[in-house]
Amino acid sequence: MTRPTLTRAAIAALLAVLALLGTAPQALAHTSLTGSDPAKGAKVDVAPKRVTLTFDEPVQSGDVNQLVVTDPSGGQWAHGPVSVDGNEVSRALGQLGPAGEYTIGFRVLSEDGHPVTREIPFTYTTGTSAAPETTTGTSGTNQREDDAGVPVWVWVVGAVALLGAGGALAVRLGRE
């Protein structure tokens, strides 16, 4: 390879890397939880009528979202369908049971299809002896892992490494 050809190849590789890195922030910007009612770590003495989650951008509506409220022994207390209103997801609660730490478990899909899964603990200080209501429909699961596949940053790092190796090989071959 002649020096001008090698220079053009290096510039093209650099532009390709910059193009990949320039698009990564958009791909990494997924929906985030900005608040909940009850809030994380809250102590409540009156059971809320609904659990509400607020996100920084709208989420998909329909039966794709899951939201459950679990008591200390694993009983589920949310009932009815999951409601979506723009960036808010909510579900009705029945009367809560025994005092203790409850967990709001949810899995929602952002508009770009990325699942957001988390658990939010809160403490109910006034217990009752009521039994958990039977849940139907979109009761959900307490998934702890994000199953969206390989993160975008892995592909970006791989592309940068591949382009770097290709550039190094081109420089080495150019010297020979």
DRENVONU-97109 format. One record per residue: residue in three letters; chain; x, y, z of N, C-alpha, C in turn. Coordinates in nm, 2 decimals, always signed. Example, Ala and Ser with C-alpha at 12.3 -4.5 7.8 and 13.67 -1.06 7.14 Angstrom:
residues 2
residuo; cadena; nx; ny; nz; cax; cay; caz; cx; cy; cz
ALA; A; +1.32; -0.57; +0.78; +1.23; -0.45; +0.78; +1.32; -0.33; +0.78
SER; A; +1.28; -0.22; +0.71; +1.37; -0.11; +0.71; +1.29; +0.00; +0.79
***
This chain:
residues 176
residuo; cadena; nx; ny; nz; cax; cay; caz; cx; cy; cz
MET; A; +0.08; -0.12; +0.00; +0.00; +0.00; +0.00; +0.09; +0.12; +0.00
THR; A; +0.05; +0.22; -0.07; +0.12; +0.35; -0.07; +0.08; +0.43; +0.05
ARG; A; +0.16; +0.53; +0.08; +0.13; +0.61; +0.20; +0.00; +0.69; +0.18
PRO; A; -0.04; +0.75; +0.07; -0.17; +0.81; +0.06; -0.29; +0.72; +0.08
THR; A; -0.27; +0.60; +0.02; -0.38; +0.50; +0.04; -0.40; +0.46; +0.19
LEU; A; -0.28; +0.44; +0.25; -0.28; +0.41; +0.39; -0.34; +0.52; +0.48
THR; A; -0.31; +0.64; +0.44; -0.37; +0.76; +0.52; -0.52; +0.77; +0.50
ARG; A; -0.56; +0.75; +0.38; -0.71; +0.75; +0.35; -0.78; +0.64; +0.43
ALA; A; -0.72; +0.52; +0.43; -0.78; +0.41; +0.51; -0.78; +0.44; +0.66
ALA; A; -0.68; +0.50; +0.71; -0.68; +0.53; +0.85; -0.78; +0.64; +0.88
ILE; A; -0.80; +0.74; +0.79; -0.90; +0.84; +0.81; -1.04; +0.78; +0.80
ALA; A; -1.06; +0.69; +0.71; -1.19; +0.62; +0.70; -1.22; +0.54; +0.82
ALA; A; -1.12; +0.47; +0.87; -1.14; +0.39; +1.00; -1.18; +0.48; +1.11
LEU; A; -1.11; +0.60; +1.12; -1.13; +0.69; +1.23; -1.28; +0.75; +1.22
LEU; A; -1.32; +0.78; +1.10; -1.45; +0.83; +1.08; -1.56; +0.73; +1.12
ALA; A; -1.53; +0.60; +1.08; -1.63; +0.50; +1.12; -1.64; +0.48; +1.27
VAL; A; -1.53; +0.49; +1.34; -1.53; +0.48; +1.49; -1.61; +0.60; +1.54
LEU; A; -1.58; +0.72; +1.50; -1.65; +0.83; +1.55; -1.80; +0.82; +1.52
ALA; A; -1.84; +0.77; +1.40; -1.98; +0.75; +1.37; -2.05; +0.66; +1.47
LEU; A; -1.98; +0.55; +1.50; -2.03; +0.45; +1.59; -2.04; +0.51; +1.73
LEU; A; -1.94; +0.58; +1.78; -1.94; +0.64; +1.91; -2.04; +0.75; +1.92
GLY; A; -2.07; +0.82; +1.81; -2.16; +0.93; +1.81; -2.30; +0.88; +1.83
THR; A; -2.34; +0.76; +1.79; -2.47; +0.71; +1.80; -2.49; +0.63; +1.93
ALA; A; -2.39; +0.60; +2.00; -2.41; +0.51; +2.12; -2.49; +0.58; +2.23
PRO; A; -2.48; +0.71; +2.26; -2.56; +0.76; +2.37; -2.71; +0.75; +2.35
GLN; A; -2.75; +0.76; +2.23; -2.90; +0.75; +2.20; -2.94; +0.60; +2.23
ALA; A; -2.86; +0.51; +2.19; -2.89; +0.37; +2.21; -2.89; +0.33; +2.36
LEU; A; -2.81; +0.40; +2.43; -2.79; +0.36; +2.58; -2.90; +0.44; +2.66
ALA; A; -2.97; +0.54; +2.61; -3.06; +0.61; +2.68; -3.20; +0.54; +2.69
HIS; A; -3.22; +0.46; +2.79; -3.34; +0.39; +2.80; -3.43; +0.45; +2.91
THR; A; -3.55; +0.41; +2.92; -3.64; +0.46; +3.02; -3.59; +0.43; +3.16
SER; A; -3.61; +0.53; +3.25; -3.57; +0.51; +3.39; -3.69; +0.54; +3.48
LEU; A; -3.69; +0.47; +3.59; -3.79; +0.50; +3.70; -3.75; +0.63; +3.77
THR; A; -3.84; +0.73; +3.78; -3.81; +0.85; +3.84; -3.88; +0.87; +3.98
GLY; A; -3.98; +0.78; +4.00; -4.05; +0.79; +4.13; -4.15; +0.68; +4.15
SER; A; -4.20; +0.66; +4.27; -4.30; +0.56; +4.30; -4.38; +0.60; +4.42
ASP; A; -4.51; +0.56; +4.42; -4.59; +0.58; +4.53; -4.65; +0.44; +4.57
PRO; A; -4.61; +0.39; +4.68; -4.52; +0.44; +4.79; -4.38; +0.44; +4.74
ALA; A; -4.30; +0.54; +4.79; -4.16; +0.55; +4.75; -4.07; +0.44; +4.81
LYS; A; -3.96; +0.43; +4.75; -3.86; +0.33; +4.79; -3.82; +0.36; +4.94
GLY; A; -3.83; +0.26; +5.03; -3.80; +0.27; +5.17; -3.90; +0.34; +5.25
ALA; A; -4.02; +0.38; +5.20; -4.12; +0.45; +5.27; -4.18; +0.36; +5.38
LYS; A; -4.22; +0.43; +5.49; -4.30; +0.36; +5.60; -4.44; +0.41; +5.59
VAL; A; -4.53; +0.33; +5.57; -4.67; +0.37; +5.56; -4.76; +0.30; +5.66
ASP; A; -4.85; +0.38; +5.73; -4.94; +0.31; +5.82; -5.08; +0.30; +5.77
VAL; A; -5.11; +0.36; +5.65; -5.23; +0.34; +5.58; -5.20; +0.28; +5.45
ALA; A; -5.26; +0.17; +5.41; -5.24; +0.11; +5.28; -5.28; +0.20; +5.17
PRO; A; -5.20; +0.22; +5.07; -5.24; +0.30; +4.96; -5.35; +0.23; +4.87
LYS; A; -5.43; +0.30; +4.81; -5.53; +0.24; +4.72; -5.47; +0.19; +4.59
ARG; A; -5.37; +0.25; +4.54; -5.30; +0.22; +4.42; -5.15; +0.23; +4.44
VAL; A; -5.08; +0.15; +4.36; -4.93; +0.16; +4.35; -4.91; +0.23; +4.21
THR; A; -4.83; +0.34; +4.22; -4.80; +0.42; +4.09; -4.65; +0.43; +4.07
LEU; A; -4.61; +0.40; +3.95; -4.47; +0.42; +3.91; -4.46; +0.53; +3.81
THR; A; -4.36; +0.62; +3.82; -4.34; +0.72; +3.73; -4.21; +0.71; +3.66
PHE; A; -4.21; +0.72; +3.52; -4.09; +0.70; +3.45; -4.05; +0.83; +3.38
ASP; A; -3.93; +0.84; +3.32; -3.89; +0.96; +3.26; -3.94; +0.98; +3.12
GLU; A; -4.00; +0.88; +3.06; -4.06; +0.88; +2.93; -4.17; +0.78; +2.92
PRO; A; -4.26; +0.79; +2.83; -4.38; +0.70; +2.82; -4.33; +0.56; +2.80
VAL; A; -4.42; +0.47; +2.85; -4.40; +0.32; +2.83; -4.51; +0.27; +2.75
GLN; A; -4.49; +0.14; +2.69; -4.59; +0.08; +2.61; -4.71; +0.05; +2.69
SER; A; -4.83; +0.05; +2.63; -4.95; +0.01; +2.70; -4.99; -0.13; +2.66
GLY; A; -5.09; -0.18; +2.72; -5.14; -0.31; +2.68; -5.09; -0.41; +2.79
ASP; A; -5.10; -0.54; +2.76; -5.07; -0.64; +2.85; -4.92; -0.68; +2.86
VAL; A; -4.84; -0.59; +2.82; -4.69; -0.62; +2.82; -4.63; -0.58; +2.96
ASN; A; -4.70; -0.50; +3.04; -4.64; -0.46; +3.17; -4.69; -0.54; +3.28
GLN; A; -4.61; -0.56; +3.38; -4.64; -0.64; +3.50; -4.61; -0.56; +3.62
LEU; A; -4.69; -0.57; +3.72; -4.67; -0.50; +3.85; -4.74; -0.58; +3.96
VAL; A; -4.66; -0.62; +4.06; -4.71; -0.70; +4.18; -4.66; -0.63; +4.31
VAL; A; -4.74; -0.65; +4.41; -4.70; -0.61; +4.55; -4.70; -0.74; +4.63
THR; A; -4.59; -0.77; +4.69; -4.57; -0.89; +4.77; -4.54; -0.86; +4.91
ASP; A; -4.61; -0.94; +5.00; -4.59; -0.92; +5.15; -4.47; -1.00; +5.19
PRO; A; -4.44; -0.99; +5.32; -4.32; -1.06; +5.38; -4.32; -1.21; +5.35
SER; A; -4.44; -1.27; +5.35; -4.44; -1.42; +5.33; -4.46; -1.46; +5.18
GLY; A; -4.46; -1.36; +5.09; -4.48; -1.39; +4.95; -4.62; -1.38; +4.89
GLY; A; -4.72; -1.34; +4.98; -4.85; -1.32; +4.93; -4.86; -1.20; +4.84
GLN; A; -4.94; -1.20; +4.74; -4.95; -1.09; +4.65; -5.08; -1.01; +4.67
TRP; A; -5.07; -0.88; +4.67; -5.18; -0.80; +4.71; -5.24; -0.71; +4.60
ALA; A; -5.17; -0.69; +4.49; -5.23; -0.61; +4.39; -5.34; -0.68; +4.31
HIS; A; -5.43; -0.61; +4.26; -5.54; -0.68; +4.18; -5.59; -0.59; +4.07
GLY; A; -5.65; -0.65; +3.98; -5.70; -0.57; +3.86; -5.59; -0.56; +3.76
PRO; A; -5.62; -0.49; +3.65; -5.53; -0.48; +3.54; -5.42; -0.37; +3.57
VAL; A; -5.31; -0.38; +3.50; -5.21; -0.27; +3.51; -5.25; -0.16; +3.42
SER; A; -5.25; -0.03; +3.47; -5.30; +0.08; +3.39; -5.17; +0.16; +3.35
VAL; A; -5.17; +0.21; +3.22; -5.07; +0.29; +3.17; -5.13; +0.43; +3.13
ASP; A; -5.07; +0.54; +3.17; -5.11; +0.67; +3.13; -4.98; +0.75; +3.10
GLY; A; -4.94; +0.74; +2.98; -4.82; +0.81; +2.94; -4.69; +0.75; +3.00
ASN; A; -4.64; +0.83; +3.10; -4.52; +0.78; +3.17; -4.55; +0.72; +3.31
GLU; A; -4.68; +0.70; +3.34; -4.72; +0.65; +3.47; -4.78; +0.51; +3.45
VAL; A; -4.74; +0.42; +3.54; -4.79; +0.28; +3.54; -4.85; +0.26; +3.68
SER; A; -4.97; +0.21; +3.69; -5.03; +0.19; +3.82; -5.12; +0.06; +3.82
ARG; A; -5.15; +0.02; +3.95; -5.23; -0.10; +3.97; -5.30; -0.08; +4.10
ALA; A; -5.43; -0.12; +4.11; -5.50; -0.11; +4.24; -5.45; -0.21; +4.34
LEU; A; -5.46; -0.17; +4.47; -5.42; -0.26; +4.58; -5.55; -0.29; +4.66
GLY; A; -5.55; -0.41; +4.71; -5.66; -0.44; +4.81; -5.60; -0.40; +4.95
GLN; A; -5.67; -0.43; +5.05; -5.63; -0.41; +5.18; -5.50; -0.49; +5.20
LEU; A; -5.40; -0.43; +5.26; -5.27; -0.51; +5.28; -5.28; -0.60; +5.40
GLY; A; -5.20; -0.69; +5.41; -5.20; -0.79; +5.52; -5.12; -0.76; +5.64
PRO; A; -5.03; -0.85; +5.68; -4.95; -0.83; +5.80; -4.85; -0.71; +5.79
ALA; A; -4.81; -0.66; +5.90; -4.71; -0.55; +5.90; -4.58; -0.62; +5.86
GLY; A; -4.49; -0.53; +5.79; -4.36; -0.58; +5.75; -4.32; -0.52; +5.62
GLU; A; -4.21; -0.57; +5.56; -4.16; -0.51; +5.44; -4.23; -0.57; +5.32
TYR; A; -4.29; -0.49; +5.24; -4.36; -0.53; +5.11; -4.26; -0.49; +5.00
THR; A; -4.28; -0.55; +4.89; -4.20; -0.53; +4.77; -4.29; -0.50; +4.65
ILE; A; -4.27; -0.39; +4.58; -4.33; -0.36; +4.45; -4.24; -0.42; +4.35
GLY; A; -4.28; -0.52; +4.28; -4.20; -0.58; +4.17; -4.26; -0.54; +4.04
PHE; A; -4.18; -0.49; +3.94; -4.24; -0.46; +3.81; -4.15; -0.49; +3.70
ARG; A; -4.21; -0.50; +3.58; -4.14; -0.51; +3.45; -4.23; -0.44; +3.35
VAL; A; -4.18; -0.33; +3.30; -4.25; -0.26; +3.19; -4.16; -0.25; +3.07
LEU; A; -4.23; -0.23; +2.96; -4.15; -0.21; +2.83; -4.16; -0.06; +2.79
SER; A; -4.04; -0.01; +2.77; -4.03; +0.13; +2.72; -4.08; +0.14; +2.58
GLU; A; -4.10; +0.26; +2.53; -4.15; +0.27; +2.39; -4.05; +0.21; +2.29
ASP; A; -3.92; +0.20; +2.32; -3.83; +0.14; +2.22; -3.82; -0.01; +2.24
GLY; A; -3.90; -0.07; +2.33; -3.90; -0.21; +2.35; -3.81; -0.27; +2.46
HIS; A; -3.74; -0.18; +2.52; -3.64; -0.22; +2.62; -3.71; -0.25; +2.76
PRO; A; -3.70; -0.37; +2.81; -3.76; -0.39; +2.94; -3.69; -0.32; +3.06
VAL; A; -3.77; -0.27; +3.15; -3.72; -0.21; +3.27; -3.78; -0.30; +3.39
THR; A; -3.69; -0.36; +3.47; -3.73; -0.45; +3.57; -3.67; -0.40; +3.70
ARG; A; -3.75; -0.40; +3.81; -3.69; -0.35; +3.94; -3.78; -0.40; +4.05
GLU; A; -3.73; -0.39; +4.17; -3.81; -0.41; +4.29; -3.79; -0.29; +4.38
ILE; A; -3.90; -0.25; +4.44; -3.90; -0.13; +4.53; -3.96; -0.17; +4.67
PRO; A; -3.88; -0.17; +4.77; -3.93; -0.21; +4.91; -3.99; -0.09; +4.98
PHE; A; -4.10; -0.12; +5.05; -4.16; -0.02; +5.15; -4.21; -0.10; +5.27
THR; A; -4.23; -0.03; +5.38; -4.27; -0.10; +5.50; -4.41; -0.06; +5.54
TYR; A; -4.49; -0.16; +5.56; -4.63; -0.14; +5.61; -4.63; -0.16; +5.76
THR; A; -4.66; -0.05; +5.84; -4.64; -0.06; +5.98; -4.77; -0.10; +6.06
THR; A; -4.89; -0.10; +5.99; -5.01; -0.14; +6.06; -5.06; -0.26; +5.99
GLY; A; -5.04; -0.38; +6.05; -5.08; -0.50; +5.99; -5.23; -0.54; +6.01
THR; A; -5.28; -0.63; +5.93; -5.41; -0.69; +5.94; -5.39; -0.84; +5.93
SER; A; -5.50; -0.91; +5.96; -5.49; -1.06; +5.94; -5.56; -1.10; +5.81
ALA; A; -5.58; -1.01; +5.72; -5.65; -1.04; +5.59; -5.55; -1.13; +5.51
ALA; A; -5.62; -1.22; +5.43; -5.54; -1.31; +5.34; -5.52; -1.23; +5.21
PRO; A; -5.41; -1.26; +5.14; -5.39; -1.20; +5.01; -5.50; -1.23; +4.91
GLU; A; -5.53; -1.13; +4.83; -5.63; -1.16; +4.73; -5.58; -1.24; +4.61
THR; A; -5.66; -1.32; +4.55; -5.62; -1.40; +4.44; -5.59; -1.31; +4.32
THR; A; -5.48; -1.32; +4.26; -5.44; -1.23; +4.15; -5.47; -1.31; +4.02
THR; A; -5.52; -1.23; +3.92; -5.55; -1.29; +3.79; -5.49; -1.19; +3.69
GLY; A; -5.48; -1.24; +3.57; -5.44; -1.16; +3.45; -5.29; -1.13; +3.46
THR; A; -5.26; -1.00; +3.46; -5.12; -0.96; +3.45; -5.06; -0.94; +3.59
SER; A; -5.04; -1.05; +3.66; -4.99; -1.05; +3.79; -4.84; -1.03; +3.79
GLY; A; -4.77; -1.08; +3.69; -4.63; -1.05; +3.68; -4.54; -1.15; +3.75
THR; A; -4.41; -1.12; +3.74; -4.31; -1.20; +3.81; -4.21; -1.10; +3.86
ASN; A; -4.13; -1.15; +3.96; -4.02; -1.07; +4.02; -3.89; -1.10; +3.95
GLN; A; -3.88; -1.07; +3.82; -3.75; -1.10; +3.75; -3.65; -1.00; +3.80
ARG; A; -3.53; -1.04; +3.82; -3.42; -0.96; +3.87; -3.33; -0.92; +3.76
GLU; A; -3.33; -1.00; +3.65; -3.23; -0.97; +3.55; -3.30; -0.91; +3.43
ASP; A; -3.23; -0.83; +3.36; -3.28; -0.77; +3.24; -3.25; -0.86; +3.12
ASP; A; -3.35; -0.91; +3.05; -3.33; -1.00; +2.95; -3.34; -0.94; +2.81
ALA; A; -3.29; -0.82; +2.79; -3.29; -0.75; +2.66; -3.19; -0.80; +2.57
GLY; A; -3.10; -0.89; +2.60; -3.00; -0.93; +2.51; -2.86; -0.86; +2.54
VAL; A; -2.78; -0.86; +2.44; -2.65; -0.80; +2.46; -2.66; -0.65; +2.46
PRO; A; -2.60; -0.58; +2.55; -2.61; -0.43; +2.56; -2.53; -0.37; +2.44
VAL; A; -2.58; -0.25; +2.40; -2.52; -0.19; +2.28; -2.37; -0.16; +2.30
TRP; A; -2.33; -0.12; +2.42; -2.19; -0.08; +2.45; -2.10; -0.20; +2.41
VAL; A; -2.14; -0.32; +2.43; -2.06; -0.44; +2.39; -2.03; -0.44; +2.24
TRP; A; -2.13; -0.41; +2.16; -2.11; -0.40; +2.02; -2.02; -0.28; +1.98
VAL; A; -2.03; -0.17; +2.05; -1.95; -0.06; +2.02; -1.80; -0.09; +2.05
VAL; A; -1.78; -0.14; +2.17; -1.64; -0.18; +2.21; -1.58; -0.28; +2.11
GLY; A; -1.66; -0.38; +2.07; -1.62; -0.48; +1.97; -1.58; -0.42; +1.84
ALA; A; -1.67; -0.32; +1.79; -1.64; -0.26; +1.67; -1.51; -0.17; +1.67
VAL; A; -1.49; -0.10; +1.78; -1.37; -0.02; +1.80; -1.25; -0.11; +1.80
ALA; A; -1.26; -0.22; +1.87; -1.14; -0.31; +1.88; -1.11; -0.37; +1.74
LEU; A; -1.22; -0.41; +1.67; -1.20; -0.46; +1.53; -1.14; -0.36; +1.44
LEU; A; -1.19; -0.24; +1.45; -1.13; -0.13; +1.36; -0.99; -0.10; +1.40
GLY; A; -0.96; -0.10; +1.53; -0.82; -0.08; +1.57; -0.73; -0.18; +1.52
ALA; A; -0.77; -0.31; +1.53; -0.69; -0.42; +1.48; -0.67; -0.41; +1.33
GLY; A; -0.77; -0.37; +1.26; -0.76; -0.36; +1.12; -0.67; -0.24; +1.08
GLY; A; -0.67; -0.13; +1.15; -0.58; -0.02; +1.13; -0.44; -0.06; +1.16
ALA; A; -0.42; -0.13; +1.27; -0.28; -0.17; +1.30; -0.23; -0.27; +1.19
LEU; A; -0.31; -0.36; +1.15; -0.27; -0.45; +1.04; -0.23; -0.37; +0.91
ALA; A; -0.31; -0.27; +0.88; -0.29; -0.19; +0.76; -0.16; -0.12; +0.77
VAL; A; -0.13; -0.06; +0.89; +0.00; +0.01; +0.91; +0.11; -0.09; +0.90
ARG; A; +0.10; -0.20; +0.96; +0.21; -0.30; +0.95; +0.24; -0.35; +0.81
LEU; A; +0.13; -0.38; +0.73; +0.14; -0.42; +0.59; +0.20; -0.31; +0.51
GLY; A; +0.17; -0.18; +0.54; +0.22; -0.07; +0.47; +0.37; -0.05; +0.48
ARG; A; +0.42; -0.09; +0.60; +0.56; -0.07; +0.62; +0.64; -0.18; +0.55
GLU; A; +0.58; -0.30; +0.52; +0.65; -0.41; +0.46; +0.68; -0.40; +0.32
***
